[in-house]
Amino acid sequence: FRGTELKIMSTTKQGKFTVIHSAITGKGNNEQVRWRLTPSGGGFRVNDVNLKGVWLTISMKDRFNKVLRGAKGDFEALFAELREAETW
């Protein structure tokens, strides 16, 4: 987020989550981002992030399932995918 600004637009309570509606602005961008937080140790922990309407936990679960199906359940293929994560 270097060189950008995070603007908090609103917060809502949804069950056990607090959802923060924000915008990241700067460098010619204006992206709406939602953060799903859960209480943790007197503060909060980011549980999920929504960019362009997609919650990342759902997206990652789908990706992991696809890798495991393709490898017939061999977790070594998933571990190899995770080692390459910085190229995603």
N, C-alpha and C positions, 0 to 999 in steps of 0.2 A: 504494500500500500504506500510505499515511499513516493512522495510527490503528489499524493492525493489527499482528499479530505473525506472523513466519514461523518455524515450527518444523520443523527437519530431523528426519525420522523414520528414514530409512535411505538408504544409497547402495548401488548395485550396478553392476557392470561388465557392459556388454552390447556385445561387439565393440569397436568404436572409441569407443563412447559410455560416459560415466558417467551413470547415471540417479539423480537425487536425488528421493526421495519426501518431500514436505513437506506441511504444512498451513498455510493462512493463516487466522488466527483474529482475531476482534475485530468490533465493530459488529454483533453478533448473527450473524455468519457463521462457518462452519467449512468451508472449501473444501480438498479434497485437490488438490494440484498436483504434477505430475511434470515435472522439468526434464531435458532431454537435453543434456549438455555434451560438448564436444570440446576436446582440448588445443589451446592457442593461445598462442604467445609466452611460455612459461614459466608460464602460468596456464590458465584455461579460458574458453570462449566458449559462451553459450547457443545451441544449435542448434535446439531445438524446445521447446514447452511443451504439456503435456497438461492440459486442464481438462474435467472431466465426461466423461472417457473419449475425448476427441477430441484428436488431435495437430493443432496449428494449421497445420503445413505442409501436411498432407493437405487440411484444410478450405480453405485459401487456394488450393491448386492446383486443387481442384474449382471454386471460385468463379471463378478466372481463366479456366479452360477454358470455363466456361459463358458468360462475357462474350465471349470470342474466338469461340466457335461462333455466338453470337447476332449478332455483327458480321461474320461470314464471314471471320475472320482479321484484321480491321482492328485493329491495335494502338492506334490512337487512342482507340477505345472503352475499352480496358483502361487507358490512361493517364488518361482522364477518370474512370474508376472509382477509380483510385488517388488522384487529386486530392481525391476526396470521402471518402477513407478515415476522416477524423476523425468522420464521422457514423455509422460502422458500429456 
